[in-house]
Amino acid sequence: MSADSRRPRPALLGAVVVLLIWLVVAGLGGAAQSKLTGVQTNDNSTFLPENAESTLVSEAVARFASSDSLPYLVVFTRADGAPLATPDLESVGRFAAGVPTLALPELGDGVVLGDFLVGDAPLVPIPSQDGAAALLSVPLDGVTGTAASGETSALVEGADALRASIEETLVPAGLSANVGGPGGLIADFAEAFAGIDGILLAVALSVVLVILLIVYRSPILPFAVLLSAVFGLSAASLVVYQLAVNDVITLSGQSQGILFILVVGAATDYALLLVSRFKEALHDEASAWVALKRAWFGAVEPIVASAATVILGLLCLLLAELRSTSGLGPVGALGIAGAMLASLTFLPAVLLLFGRKVFWPFVPKLDHVHAEDVVGTRGIWGRVADLVGKHPRRTWVLTLAALLAAAAFAPTFTASGSTIEETFLDDTDAIVAQRVIGEHFPAGSATPVQVVVPQADADAALAVVTADAGVESAFIGLVPPVSGAPAVAPPVVDGNVLIQATTTAASDTADARDTVERLRSDLDAVSPQALVGGNAATNLDVLDASARDLKVLVPTILLVIFLVLSLLLRSIVAPLLLVAANLVSFAATIGIAALVFEYGFGFTGGDPAIPLYGFVFLVALGIDYSIFLMTRVREEALVRGTRPGILVGLAVTGGVITSAGIVLAATFSALAVLPLVFLVQIAFIVAFGVLLDTFVVRSLLVPAAAYDLGPPVWWPKFLRADLRKDEELSPIP
């Protein structure tokens, strides 16, 4: 009878049942995963808290217009740059008249764009003063237009229909037109995230597969690990979809992309740790069943502790004001939970069924090779452990100095908001439209500042708005007055009127945000009830909310991580060391990123949420590797003493943690396939930071500092193994 045959029949039957359960979960979760794109929200205005000033204005404007409009702005020019002639304007007019009749076949037979437009007024293009352009506003209903219909919406299909009609009717006549404005921009976001579940997952899994094939040199084990990640993602997607479709959480395209990467990266990391312990145990155990039990119980504590740290850190995001950030919290937490469950149930079931053969063709032998045999004698990590043991203080001092030098550039990191042109890696149709509008119309005409003020204070408020240096023009009401036409009384809702102002600067610029800040301050003197909104105000409120979230969440997450580590390591000093090391690593990563983004990639702006996202992923995920290291160090130190335990722990975890770091860095790098600057920046920050944690912080800084401290690293109690060797030390009650 072979060693692997010594597996109890009930255990084998249990493994089969576990696999069948996961197959059901995978089927249900896969169907839900394909629907996630249809329940995304990618509009900044929907991310703000309900009491944000721009949100209150948006709600008030919807009451003035009896609907919430999300307009496309179509800008027309001649392809040769010449002024628009009379025949050109006639062609543009015919195009505008036909917009409501544009078919949206993806939404059903007979469905046209006019079914989703606000009001019945004819669409009239407005010529520019220089005569070289015309601008058409197509007011899409913000509610019905953005409602999901399968994997698409009227907003997306409408933008596609407008662009197809332009190619068919205007381009042959020598005209050029671009679809932009809020509607066009959100449609471009939807296009950027289209197929995210397929493209991103395929890239991430392919990268991980290559790495696992190199690590394991086995055709079986890598696919078992990948299936574990896919099944974990299916379980998470099943719950996330239900929460998003019932408006319990806000799911953005960014959150969905990060969910995929988190699950694949975390599941692979947990699998690497479990498989490493299983392989190690097979060298000592004849029975694969006994070896698996030993490996599972050895890996469950660090895996659960690691997952709990990340889950609790992510759930801290629920305290954020920005709903895109708070929505990422439960989305990411569910992803990590799915990865943990799959790694601790599905993967062990596969390992049990295959036994030693899962490592074929390099099957572990029963040779009783132990961890202590590698320190200073075999392999690169044995030599690294030997270096740390011989020169601990020199190692951590030089490492810390290098990290602090990199961290010195962190204050130069730019995350004060980005313009539309800085949002995508390449120009989209909406970006080109914004640029053309700025060349021929007042820069802020596409998205005016909106002021809601009591009717009695309307004239005084209008005077203040008009006098502001950042305002081109302003009027009271829904439509500007027409010269020579009789005056029309502006609508009054709840005793308030609406003032609309065109800014001299585009609404996505810092100058426009400065204008909003001045108007809010100046209008307070006119009426405390005055509210300033619009796109520029939304961007300002997002910046303010992001700054507040960073101040609140960073200390909260640090406290949560410290408490988890204290419980795990039964110490106060060791957790302080780990948290401090990861903070230095994060600062160094941000410093390097600032240099790379400015001088390497040429990025001139950054989303205000980037520092917070980077902090969450690097500190919460980066602490994983220190957990993997220090739990093994403590396990070895209980028998050998602290300093020998540190060296053995570093040597035996070096390979698996390095592999895990490379896998996580590679999976986050997959975010760069999406054409958004935000995700490219996050991909670089996390990938570089994880590698820094893996190769520098966990390999040199933490073990060297802990070795230099010695037994007091476990304060307030010392380990018995240390007491036997250092009788002068005594436990602190």
N, C-alpha and C positions, 0 to 999 in steps of 0.2 A: 504494500500500500504506500503510495507516494505521500510526501509530507502535506501537500496541498489538499489531499483527499480527506484529511482529518478536519473536516468542517462539518459541524452539526447540521443535520437535515433541517431542523426548525430555522436555523440562521439562514440557510440557503432559500428556504421558502419565504422567509421574511424579506430577504433581498429582492426576490421576484415581485412580491406585493408592492414594495417601495417603488420599484421601477414602473410597474403598471400605474400606480397613482401619479407618478410624475409624467407619464405619457398622457394621461387625461388632462393634467394641469397644462402641459405644453400645448395640447390641442386647443383648449379654451383660451389660454393666454396668447397663443399665436394669432387667433382671430381678433382678440382685443387689441393686440399690438398694431395690427394693420389699420385700426381705426383711430389711433392716437392723433394723427395729423388733423383729422376732422374736428377735434375738440381743442385745438390749440387757440391761444390768444396771443397776438404779437403787437398790440397797439399800446404805446406808452401810457396813454390816457387811462386805460383800464387797469393799469398796475398800481395807480396811486390810491391812497386811502380815501374813504368816502368823505372825510372832512377836509381834504386838501382844497385850497381855494380854486384851483383850476377845475377840479372835479365838480364843485358847486356851481361854477359858471357853466360848465358843459351841460349840467342838468337843467339849469335855468334857460339856456339857449334852446334846448330841446322843447321846452314849454312854449317859447316864443314862436318856434317854427312848427309846432305840433308834431315834430319828429326829430330824430337825431341824425343829422346829415353827415355822410362821410364822402366828400366829393372827390371825383377824379378831376384833374385839371389837364386839359389837352391843349398843348401849345403848338401853333402852326407857323411855319416859316417856309420860304422858298429854299429848295435844295442848293441853289446857286448863290444864296445870300442876298438876292435883290429884294427890293420892297415888294409887298404883295399888291398885285394889280387887281383891277375890278374882276376879271375872270377868276382869279385865285380866290378872292373873297366870296364869289358866288359858289365856287366848289366847296369852300369851307362851310358856307351856309347850308348847302345840300347835305353835306356830311352831318352837320348838327341836327338837321331835321330828321335824318334817318337813324340817329342814335337810339331812340326808344324802340325801334323795330328790330334792332340787332338780335338775332336768335342766340339762345344759350342752350344748345342741344344736350349738353351734359346734365342739365337740370330737368330735362323732360321735353317731350314734343310740344311745340307751340309756346314754350316759355321764351319770353323776350326780355331784354334789359329794362324796358319801360315798366315791367311788373315790379321792379325794385327801386324805381326812382321816386324822389320826393316831389309831390305836387304835379300839376298838369301844365304849368307854364312852359311855353316853347323855349328851347335852348338857343340862346343867342350868343355868338362869338363876339368878343370885345377886341377891337383893333388896338395895337399899341400906338403911342404918340409918335414914334419914329416911322410908323407905317410898315415896319418890316416883319411884324408878327401879329398873331391874333390868339386870344385865350378863350377857351370854352370850359365852363364849369358844368360838370355832370353830377348832380346831387344824388348820390346813392343813399338809400335808407340804411342807417347804421345798424338797425336791428335785423331786419329781414335780409339785408344784403350780406351780412357776415354770418348768418346762421348756417351751420354745417349741413351739407347735403351729400351724404356719403363721404368721400374724401376731398370734396371741393366745396365751393360756395359761390353765390352770385357775384361776390366781390372779385374772386379770381377769374371766373368765367367772363365777367363783364370786361375786365381789363384785357383779356385775351381777344374778346370780340372786337373791342375798339381798335386794338393794334392790327388785327387781321383786316378790318375794314379800311384802315389807313393804308395798308399795303395794297389793297385791291383797288381803292378808288382815288387816293390822293397821290401816291408815289408815281403812278404813270403820268400824272399831270404836272410833274416837276415840283411837287410840294413835299415837305417833310413835316412830320408831326410826332410828338412824343406824349405818352400818357404818364402823368405824375400826380402831384398832390397827395393828400393823405391816403386816398383810395389806391392810387397807383403804387405808392411806396409799400403799403401793407400787402398788396398783391405780389410785389417783388419779393417780400419776405416769405410769403407762402411758397413762391416758386423756388426760393433758396432752400426751403426745408422740405420740398416735395421729394418723396422717396427716401427721406432721411432714414427710415427704419430699414430699408434695404441696402442703400449705399454705405451708410456709416457702419452698420453691423457687418457687412461683407468685408469692408476694409479692416475693421478692428479684429475680426475673427481670423482673417488671412494673416495679418501681422503676428497675432498670438500663435497661430498654428506653426508658422516658420520658427518662431523662438522656441516653442515647446519641442519641435522636432530636433532642434539643435541641442536642447537641454537633456531630453530623455533618450534621444537616439532610438526611439521605438515608434513603430507605426500604429500601435494600439492606444497607448496612454494619452497622447495629445488629444485624440478625438474624444476620449472619455472626459477629459478636463473641459474641452470646448462644449460638449453636450451639457455638462454641469452648468456652465455659464449661460448657455441658451435657455435651459430649463428654468434657471433662476430668474432670467429676464422675463420669461413667459409668466411666471408667478407674479412678479412685480407689475408687469403691464396689465394683467387681469384686474388687479386692485386699483391701479392708477387710473385706468380708463373709467371704471365705475365712479370713482371720486370726481374725476373731471367732468364727466357727462352729467353728473348731478350737481355741478357747481360747488362742490365742497372744497376743491382746490383749484388754483389757476395753473394751467399747463401751458407753457410757452414752447416755441420751437427749440429754444436754447435748453430749457429744462429737459425736453425729450432727448435731445442729443447727449446731454450730460448723463441722463439716466442710463442710456445704452452703454456708454463708456465706463461708468461707475460699476455696473453689474459685471461686465466682461472682465474689467481689471481686478475688481475685488474677488470675484469667484475664482479667477485664475491664481491670485495670490494665496487664497485659503487652500486651494487644491495643491499648490506647490508645497505648502507647509505640511499638509496631511500626508501627501505622497512621500515626502522626504522622511517623515517619522516612520511611515510604513516600510520604506526601503531599509531604513536603519534597523528597524525591529526584525526584519527578515534575516539579517545577518546573525541574529541571536536565537530566533525561534524557528523550530522546524515546521510548525503549523502556521499557515497563512491566516487562519481565523484568530489564533492567539496573537500573532503579530499585529493584525488589524485592530484588535481590541486595545492592545498596548499603544498603538499609534493614535487611535481615536481619542483615548483618554489623555494622551500626552498633548494632542493638538487642540482639543476642544476648549481648554481654558484660554490660550492666546487667541484663538479664532473668535470665540464669543466676546472676549474682552476687546479685541480689535474692532469687531463689528459694533459692539455696544458703544465704544468711543465715537466711532463715525456716526452712528445713528443718533446718539444724543447730541453730538455736535451739529448735525444737520437739522435736528428738530428745534434747536435753538433759533434757527432761521424763522420759525413761526413768530418770533418777536419782532420781525422786520416790518416796517411800514409799507415798503414796496411789495405788492402782491406777487410780482414775478419772483422776488427773492423768497418771500414766505412760502410760495407755492413749491419752490425747489426743495424746501426742507422735507416735507413728507414724501415727495416724489423720490428724492435721493435716498431717504431713510428706508422706504419700501424696497428700493433696488438693492440696498446693502442687505436687508433682511432676506430677500429672495436669494441673493448670492450665498449668504451664510447657510440657509436651510438646504439649498441644493448641495453645497459642499460637505455638509455634515450628514446628509441622508442619501442622496442619489449617488454621489461619488463613492462613498464606502460600500454601497450595494454593488456597484460595478467592480470595485477592487476585490470584494469577497467572491464574486462569481468567477472572476478571472484568476485570482490568486497571484502566484509568482509570475505566471505567464503574461500578465499585463505589462511587464517590463521587457518582454521578448524584443530583440534577441540577447540583451544584456541582463540576464536573470540574476538577481542577488543570490549569493551563495551563503550557506550556513558556515561562516568562517570566524564568527565572534570578533570581528574587527570593531573596536570601540572608539568612542569620541576622543579619549585622551591620547590616542595613538597619533593624531594628526597635528598636534600643537608643535610648531617649530620644526617639524620633520617632513610633512607631506603637504603638497598643494599650496596654492597661493594664499589661502586663508589661514593655513597653519603658520605660514611665514609672517603674515600680517599680525596674527596673534602674538607671535614671538617678538615682533618689533614693538608692539604696544607694551608687552611685559617688560622689555628691556629699557625702553625710554618713554614711560608714560607721560611725564610732565612736559618734556620737549614736544611730544606728539600733540597733546591737546593745546598747548600754548601756541604753537605755530599754526595749527589748524584754525583755532579761534581767531588769530590775527588775520589770516587770509579771508575768513568769512566776514569779519568786521570791515575789512578794506572794501570788499564788494558791497556790503550793506551801506557804506558811506554814500553811495550813489542813489539809494532808495528815495530820498526827498526829491530827486529830479523826475521821478515817475509821473507821467501825465495821465490823470484820470478825471478831468474836469468837464467831461462831456465831449461829444463829437458831432460834427455836422453830418448831413445826409451823405455827402460825398465821401466822408471818412467811415461810413458804416459798412460798405461793401468793398471787397477786394478789387473788383472791376466795376466799371460804370454799368448800371442798369438803366432801363428806359426811364424810370422815375428820376434817377439822378441827372440824366441828360435833360429831362424836362425842367427840373429845378434850375439847372444852369442856364437854359435858354430863357426861362421866365425872368431870371435875374438880369439878363442882358437887355431885355426889351421892356420890362415892367418894373415898378418899384419892387425891391427885393422882398418885402414882406407882404406883397399883394396876394400871394398864394394862400397864406394862412394868417389872417388878420388877428390882432389883439382884440379881445372882446371884454367889454366892461359892462357889468350889470349894476345899475345905480337907481335909487329911488327917483321917481318922476320929478319930484319937486327940486331935486338937485341936478337934473340932467344938463341944463345949460351951463351951470358952473363946472360940472365935471367935464363936459365937452371942451370948455375953454382950457382947462388944465391939460387934457389929453392933447389938444391941438398945439398947445404951447411947448410941449416936450420936444427937445432937440432930436429925439430918435423917432419921431412920428412924421410921416409924409403927409397924411391926410386922415380925417376922421369924420364920421357922420352918425346920426341917431337913427336907428331902425334896422330893418333887415336888408334893404337894398339902398344903394346910394341915390341921392336926389339927381334928377335929370334936368339939365339946364333948359329953361323955357317951359317945362311941364309944371302943372299945378302941384303945390306941396301936398304930400300925403302924411297924415298923422301917424307917427310911429306906434306900433302896438304896445299896449301896457299889460303886463302880467304880474299879478300880486303886488301892484303898486310900483313896479320897476320897469325901466326901459333898458334897451340894449344900445350901447355905443360900440361901433366897430372902427378900428384904427389900422391903417397900413403903416408898417414900420419901414424906416429907411434901410434897415439891415434884415437879412433873411431870418426867419423865425428860429432856425437851428444854430444861430451864432451867439457868441457871448455878448455882443452888442445888443441883440434883441432881448436877451435875458436881463441885461442892465436896464434897458428901457422899462421892462415890466417891474423891476424892483423900484425904480423911481416913481412910476405911476402909482404903485400900491402905496408908497409913502406919501406922495402928494395928494392922492385922492382921499386918504384918511382924514385930511384936514377939511375936505369938502363934505364927506359923509362917511361915518364909520361903517355903514352898511355896504359901501361900494366894494365890488369884487372884480378882480382882474384875472381873466383867463385867456384861452387860446393856446396855440401850439407852443409859443415861446414860454408862456407861463407854465405849461405842462412840463417842459424841459427843465425849467427852474425848480419846480416842485420836486421833480425826480432827483435832481442834484441834491436838494436839501434833505430829502428822505434818505438818499444813499449815505450822505454824511452822518445823519443821525443813526442809521442802521449800523454803520461801521463802529461808531462810538459805543453803542449798546451791546452789539453782538460779540465783538472781539473779547472783552473781559468775561462775558458770560460763557463763551465757548471754552476759554482757557480754564475757568473755574470748573466746568463740567469735566474736562479732560483730566485735570489734576485730581479730582475726586475719584474718577474711575481708576486712574493709575495708582492712587493711594490704596484703594481697596484691593487691587490686583497684586501689588507688590508688597503690601503690608508695611509701607514705609512712607516717610515724608520727604526725605532727602532725595531719594532716587527719582520720584515724580518731578520734583523741582528741577533736577538736573535735566530730565528728558524734555520738559516743557521749555526750559530756557534754551536748550540746544536747538529745538525746533523753531523757536522764535528767531534766533540768530540765523538759522538756515532760511527762514522765510524772508527776512530782511535782505539777506545776501541775494536771494533769488530775484526779489523786486529790483534791487540795484542793478544786477546784470541785465534783467529784462528792460529796464529803462534805457540802458546803453544800446542793446540790440534793437529795440523798437525804433529808436530815434536814428541811429547811424547805420543799422543793418536793413531793416524793413522799410524805413522811411515813414512810419506812422506818426502823424502829428497830433492825434487826439486819442482818447480812450474813454470807454464807458465808465461811469462812476462806480458801477458795481464790481469792476474787475478786482480791485484790492480785496474786497470782502470775499468774493468767490475764490480768489487765489489763496487767501488766508484759510478759509474753511477746508479747501481740498488739501493744501499742503500741511497744515497743522494736524487736521483730523486724519488724513491718509498717511502723512509722513510719520506720524507717531506709531503707525502700524509696525514699522520695521524696528523701532525701538522696543515695542511690546514683544515682538517675536524674539528679539535678542535678549531682553532683560528677563522674560519669563524662563527662557532656557538657562540664562546665567544663574537665576535664583535656584532653579532645579539642581544645577550642578553644584552651586555654592553650598547648598544644604548638606552635601556629602563631602565636598573637597575643601570648602572654605571659599571666601569671597574672591580673592585674587586668582587662584587657580580656576575657579568657576567662571570668571570673566573670560579668561583666555580660552577655555574649552568651549564656552558658549559662543564666543566670537568665531572660533574655528569651524564648529559644526553647523552654525547657521549661516555662515558666509555665502555658500553657494546658493542655498534656497532663497535667502533674502535678496541677494543680488539679482537672481533670476526674476523674483517677484517685482523688484523695482524696475527692471528693464521692461517687463511685460506691462506694468501700469503706465510707464512713460510712453511706451509704444501705442497703447490703446488711447491715451489722451491725445497723442499726436494725430490720431485719425480724425480728430475734430477739424483739423486743418483742411480736410477735403471740402468742407462747407465754405461758401464764398463770403463769410462774414468776418470782419476784422476782430470783433469781440471774441469769437470762438478761436481764431488763430492765436490771439493773445493769451487766452486761457490755456490753449493747448501747449504753447511754449512755456508759460509760467509753471504749469503743473508738471510737464515732462521734465523740464530742466531741474525744477525743485525736487522732484522725486529722485532723480539720479544723484543730485547733490546729497540728499538725505541718505541714499543707499550707499554711495561710495565714499562719502566723507564723514557725515555726521554719525551714522550708525557704525561705520567701520573704524573710524579714528577718534573723533571727538568724544562720543559717549563712552566707549570702553576705556579709553585712556584716562579720562577724567574720573570715571568710576574706579579704575584700578589705582589711581593716585590717592583717591579718598580712602579706599580700602573698606574694611568692615563698617565704618560709620555711614556708608551709603545706605545701609538698611535701618538707620535710626528712625524711630526710638527704640528699636530692639536689635540686638546682635544675634547672628546665627550661632547655633551650638558648635558647628564645625570651626568657626572662628575662635570661639571661647576655648576650645580644646587646645588651640595653637597659640593663642594670645591670652594667657590667664589674667593679664593685668586689666583687660577689658571686662566690664560687667554689664549685664542688661540694665537698661534704664526703665524703671517701672512705668 
